[in-house]
Amino acid sequence: MSAADLPPDADLLAAELAFGLAEGDDRSAAETRLARDPAFAAAHDRWLAHAVSLAGGGEEAPSPAVWDGIRARLAANDAEPSAPPDAVLKRWRWATLAATLAAAILAAVAVERTARPPRIVQVQRPVRPPLVAVLTGTDARAVLAVSFDRTSGRLTAVPRGLATGDRVAELWVIPEGGKPQAVGVIPTDQPSWRLVPHGLRPDVSSTALLAVSLEPVGGSPTGQPTGPVILSGKGALAS
Amino acid sequence: MKQPFASPRSTATPDGDEQAALSDAMRRIAAGDQRAFAEVFQRTSPKLFGLCLRIMPTRQEAEDAMQEAYLTIWRRAGSFDAARGSAMAWLVTVARNCAIDRLRAAKPVANEPIDLAATVPDAAPLASDRLLDRERRQRLSDCLDELAPQDVRLIRTAFVEGSTYSELATRTTTPLGTVKSRIRRALIRLRDCL
């Protein structure tokens, strides 16, 4: 149905909605109709274009500070920071590769374990998918891929482009609504793994935030992050 | 009659292609694609900023409204429904809502009187952007010239200050019924002209 088939009353209502004149029940009815009636939606589109013209604004590019501000706040809005648009795709591709690599390392380890005959009779546990996370920050070059095997408690960290100067990178898990818990200092020049302490394992879940902070050599002296958080991200179960 | 915000289904026209591309970009933004978001910003920010500049009292406030609008677009791209109208219309609505909210939080617009008798006819031509729009804008401009300047002012005020019929009645100290009929008559005349 084209906009031309719309009854005049409905077209008027579309205009009133577009201009912001409609209120109360009329407005609710118009909003509802917008979702159900394509001809009404088309009429609303057309009237909205007229309204924008009538407002007289024309087109003007905002200053670069506007986009910079949006980029800076994207991190807070989604735990995923932004980079200059043309670099984003490259970074995402590498991050995916890193996560795949981390999962592959973990899978290789798992295969090695089951290939050895057990010395003690063990209860066969179902294989649980690993938790994987890609931690990123405002520096587009720095990425940490993390993979956590919930069965063994093994956590693998694959860093790329992390620059820590004379400090070290420490990994934290922050349970939802809880305080940061230290996982430990991670080397930044090579992949590494460790066993997460038993008490901490339940916290490394898809609802927790993983973060890396800069700490003095040896890790945080206080048990809580003392330096800036340079990377963060949430985990997801690999399917 | 050309449809400036063409439905994404009508891809026969250049406008249609543009709208289909924008609609597709919205889907990718909803999936978290930051590059698509950057593209949408590049394509749509001039128009949306032009609108914010007409709503907000200062350039800085217009820029602040823009930031909030695009962050809202980022967060809520998943709620854009292509069946409900074009992507551009959705974006304009988000931007307008952000700007109007900020305007009304800063200024007691609802109570500001409108002295219709003091209305000056708007002699400035409607601002134009791309070649495709020029003919449409000229047509709109010609049709607006046929309306009483007071009616144009009321309609514009509704759009850039967020005043509904009731609020316009209050601000012009005229009965609600009177305001409704006069604006409706004007909208009908406008429609018949376009």
Boltz contact constraints between the chains, C-beta under 6 A:
constraints:
  - contact:
      token1: [A, 12]
      token2: [B, 187]
      max_distance: 6.0
  - contact:
      token1: [A, 15]
      token2: [B, 187]
      max_distance: 6.0
  - contact:
      token1: [A, 19]
      token2: [B, 155]
      max_distance: 6.0
  - contact:
      token1: [A, 19]
      token2: [B, 158]
      max_distance: 6.0
  - contact:
      token1: [A, 19]
      token2: [B, 159]
      max_distance: 6.0
  - contact:
      token1: [A, 20]
      token2: [B, 158]
      max_distance: 6.0
  - contact:
      token1: [A, 20]
      token2: [B, 159]
      max_distance: 6.0
  - contact:
      token1: [A, 20]
      token2: [B, 162]
      max_distance: 6.0
  - contact:
      token1: [A, 21]
      token2: [B, 158]
      max_distance: 6.0
  - contact:
      token1: [A, 21]
      token2: [B, 164]
      max_distance: 6.0
  - contact:
      token1: [A, 21]
      token2: [B, 165]
      max_distance: 6.0
  - contact:
      token1: [A, 23]
      token2: [B, 164]
      max_distance: 6.0
  - contact:
      token1: [A, 34]
      token2: [B, 84]
      max_distance: 6.0
  - contact:
      token1: [A, 35]
      token2: [B, 84]
      max_distance: 6.0
  - contact:
      token1: [A, 41]
      token2: [B, 84]
      max_distance: 6.0
  - contact:
      token1: [A, 41]
      token2: [B, 85]
      max_distance: 6.0
  - contact:
      token1: [A, 42]
      token2: [B, 7]
      max_distance: 6.0
  - contact:
      token1: [A, 44]
      token2: [B, 85]
      max_distance: 6.0
  - contact:
      token1: [A, 45]
      token2: [B, 5]
      max_distance: 6.0
  - contact:
      token1: [A, 45]
      token2: [B, 85]
      max_distance: 6.0
  - contact:
      token1: [A, 45]
      token2: [B, 86]
      max_distance: 6.0
  - contact:
      token1: [A, 45]
      token2: [B, 89]
      max_distance: 6.0
  - contact:
      token1: [A, 46]
      token2: [B, 3]
      max_distance: 6.0
  - contact:
      token1: [A, 48]
      token2: [B, 89]
      max_distance: 6.0
  - contact:
      token1: [A, 48]
      token2: [B, 92]
      max_distance: 6.0
  - contact:
      token1: [A, 49]
      token2: [B, 4]
      max_distance: 6.0
  - contact:
      token1: [A, 49]
      token2: [B, 5]
      max_distance: 6.0
  - contact:
      token1: [A, 50]
      token2: [B, 140]
      max_distance: 6.0
  - contact:
      token1: [A, 51]
      token2: [B, 159]
      max_distance: 6.0
  - contact:
      token1: [A, 52]
      token2: [B, 51]
      max_distance: 6.0
  - contact:
      token1: [A, 53]
      token2: [B, 126]
      max_distance: 6.0
  - contact:
      token1: [A, 53]
      token2: [B, 137]
      max_distance: 6.0
  - contact:
      token1: [A, 53]
      token2: [B, 140]
      max_distance: 6.0
  - contact:
      token1: [A, 54]
      token2: [B, 156]
      max_distance: 6.0
  - contact:
      token1: [A, 55]
      token2: [B, 51]
      max_distance: 6.0
  - contact:
      token1: [A, 55]
      token2: [B, 54]
      max_distance: 6.0
  - contact:
      token1: [A, 55]
      token2: [B, 159]
      max_distance: 6.0
  - contact:
      token1: [A, 55]
      token2: [B, 160]
      max_distance: 6.0
  - contact:
      token1: [A, 56]
      token2: [B, 54]
      max_distance: 6.0
  - contact:
      token1: [A, 56]
      token2: [B, 126]
      max_distance: 6.0
  - contact:
      token1: [A, 56]
      token2: [B, 127]
      max_distance: 6.0
  - contact:
      token1: [A, 57]
      token2: [B, 50]
      max_distance: 6.0
  - contact:
      token1: [A, 57]
      token2: [B, 51]
      max_distance: 6.0
  - contact:
      token1: [A, 57]
      token2: [B, 53]
      max_distance: 6.0
  - contact:
      token1: [A, 57]
      token2: [B, 54]
      max_distance: 6.0
  - contact:
      token1: [A, 58]
      token2: [B, 50]
      max_distance: 6.0
  - contact:
      token1: [A, 58]
      token2: [B, 127]
      max_distance: 6.0
  - contact:
      token1: [A, 58]
      token2: [B, 129]
      max_distance: 6.0
  - contact:
      token1: [A, 59]
      token2: [B, 46]
      max_distance: 6.0
  - contact:
      token1: [A, 59]
      token2: [B, 47]
      max_distance: 6.0
  - contact:
      token1: [A, 59]
      token2: [B, 50]
      max_distance: 6.0
  - contact:
      token1: [A, 59]
      token2: [B, 129]
      max_distance: 6.0
  - contact:
      token1: [A, 60]
      token2: [B, 46]
      max_distance: 6.0
  - contact:
      token1: [A, 60]
      token2: [B, 49]
      max_distance: 6.0
  - contact:
      token1: [A, 60]
      token2: [B, 50]
      max_distance: 6.0
  - contact:
      token1: [A, 61]
      token2: [B, 46]
      max_distance: 6.0
  - contact:
      token1: [A, 62]
      token2: [B, 45]
      max_distance: 6.0
  - contact:
      token1: [A, 62]
      token2: [B, 49]
      max_distance: 6.0
  - contact:
      token1: [A, 62]
      token2: [B, 63]
      max_distance: 6.0
  - contact:
      token1: [A, 62]
      token2: [B, 66]
      max_distance: 6.0
  - contact:
      token1: [A, 66]
      token2: [B, 63]
      max_distance: 6.0
  - contact:
      token1: [A, 66]
      token2: [B, 66]
      max_distance: 6.0
  - contact:
      token1: [A, 66]
      token2: [B, 67]
      max_distance: 6.0
  - contact:
      token1: [A, 69]
      token2: [B, 67]
      max_distance: 6.0
  - contact:
      token1: [A, 70]
      token2: [B, 67]
      max_distance: 6.0
  - contact:
      token1: [A, 70]
      token2: [B, 70]
      max_distance: 6.0
  - contact:
      token1: [A, 73]
      token2: [B, 71]
      max_distance: 6.0
  - contact:
      token1: [A, 77]
      token2: [B, 71]
      max_distance: 6.0
  - contact:
      token1: [A, 77]
      token2: [B, 75]
      max_distance: 6.0
  - contact:
      token1: [A, 82]
      token2: [B, 34]
      max_distance: 6.0
  - contact:
      token1: [A, 85]
      token2: [B, 35]
      max_distance: 6.0
  - contact:
      token1: [A, 85]
      token2: [B, 38]
      max_distance: 6.0
  - contact:
      token1: [A, 88]
      token2: [B, 34]
      max_distance: 6.0
  - contact:
      token1: [A, 88]
      token2: [B, 35]
      max_distance: 6.0
  - contact:
      token1: [A, 89]
      token2: [B, 35]
      max_distance: 6.0
